[in-house]
Amino acid sequence: MSGKTNKTLNDLFNQQKENQNKMLKDGLYDMFKSNYTTSIPVDDIKLMSYHIQQLMSEIGEILDADKRWKNFRNQKYNENAKLEEIADCFIVLMNVTMFSGFDGIQLTEAIENKLNKVSNRIGV
């Protein structure tokens, strides 16, 4: 990876939104979605719950890529796999956001507001 990108969080969110809208259109979520869900963002508790469950799986995959936490004898660590799984978690969190009815700008603002609160709390 080059480490250089000009994409904002909102750009990435909109790219993922396009992916999710295509999956909805192609019927890939038919057994999980509410009947009224045809495009996103949308407040769909079934798909939001589905993606929360998927997030739990992705978090487990981070732990699997880096087993050094397990005990002092375990040295399994795959840096590239760990970074890819962390990226998967962020993507799934975008899905949770969009199936909770929020857009990328709202997510960006919420993250910025939360970071500011934490910074103020710890005196940065």
C-alpha positions in Angstrom: 0.0 0.0 0.0 1.2 3.4 -0.9 -0.1 5.2 2.2 -1.5 8.0 0.0 -5.2 8.6 -0.5 -7.3 11.7 -1.2 -10.5 10.0 -0.2 -12.5 11.3 2.7 -14.5 9.1 5.1 -17.6 10.3 3.3 -16.1 9.2 -0.1 -15.4 5.8 1.2 -18.9 5.6 2.8 -20.5 6.5 -0.5 -18.4 3.8 -2.3 -19.6 1.2 0.2 -23.2 2.6 -0.1 -23.0 1.9 -3.9 -21.8 -1.7 -3.1 -24.7 -2.2 -0.7 -27.3 -0.8 -3.0 -26.1 -3.2 -5.8 -26.3 -6.1 -3.4 -29.9 -5.0 -2.5 -30.8 -4.7 -6.2 -29.3 -8.1 -6.9 -31.4 -9.7 -4.2 -28.5 -10.8 -2.0 -30.2 -9.5 1.2 -33.7 -10.7 0.4 -33.9 -13.1 3.3 -32.6 -10.5 5.8 -34.1 -7.2 4.8 -37.4 -5.6 5.7 -40.0 -5.4 2.9 -39.7 -1.6 2.5 -35.9 -1.6 2.1 -35.1 -0.8 -1.5 -32.2 1.7 -1.1 -29.9 3.0 1.6 -29.3 4.7 3.9 -32.4 3.2 5.6 -33.4 2.3 9.1 -33.7 -1.5 8.7 -33.3 -3.3 12.1 -32.9 -6.7 10.4 -30.0 -5.7 8.2 -28.4 -3.6 11.0 -28.5 -6.7 13.3 -27.1 -8.9 10.5 -24.1 -6.5 10.1 -23.6 -6.3 13.9 -23.3 -10.1 13.9 -20.9 -9.9 10.9 -18.8 -7.3 12.8 -18.4 -9.8 15.7 -17.0 -12.3 13.2 -14.6 -9.8 11.7 -13.3 -8.8 15.2 -12.6 -12.5 15.7 -10.6 -12.6 12.5 -8.4 -9.7 13.8 -7.7 -11.8 16.8 -6.9 -14.8 14.7 -4.4 -12.8 12.5 -2.6 -11.7 15.6 -2.5 -14.4 18.3 0.2 -12.7 20.4 -2.6 -11.7 22.9 -3.3 -15.3 23.7 -0.3 -16.2 25.8 3.4 -15.5 26.1 4.3 -18.5 23.9 2.1 -17.7 20.9 3.9 -15.6 18.3 1.4 -16.0 15.4 1.2 -12.6 13.7 0.2 -11.8 10.1 0.5 -8.0 9.8 -1.2 -7.8 6.3 -4.0 -10.1 7.4 -4.6 -8.1 10.6 -4.7 -4.8 8.7 -7.2 -6.3 6.1 -9.4 -7.5 8.9 -9.4 -4.1 10.6 -10.4 -2.6 7.3 -13.2 -5.2 7.1 -14.4 -4.0 10.5 -14.6 -0.4 9.3 -16.5 -1.4 6.2 -19.0 -3.4 8.3 -19.4 -0.5 10.7 -20.3 1.6 7.6 -22.9 -1.0 6.8 -24.3 -0.8 10.4 -24.4 3.0 10.0 -26.2 3.0 6.6 -28.7 0.3 7.8 -29.4 2.5 10.8 -30.5 5.3 8.5 -27.5 7.5 8.7 -25.3 8.8 5.8 -21.6 9.4 5.5 -21.7 13.0 6.5 -23.6 12.2 9.7 -21.1 9.5 10.5 -18.1 11.8 9.9 -19.6 14.5 12.1 -20.4 12.0 14.9 -16.9 10.7 14.9 -15.4 14.2 14.9 -17.7 15.3 17.7 -16.8 12.2 19.8 -13.1 12.7 19.2 -13.4 16.4 20.3 -15.3 15.3 23.5 -12.5 12.8 24.3 -9.8 15.3 23.5 -11.4 17.9 25.8 -11.9 15.3 28.5 -8.3 14.3 28.6 -7.0 17.8 28.1 -5.5 17.6 24.6 
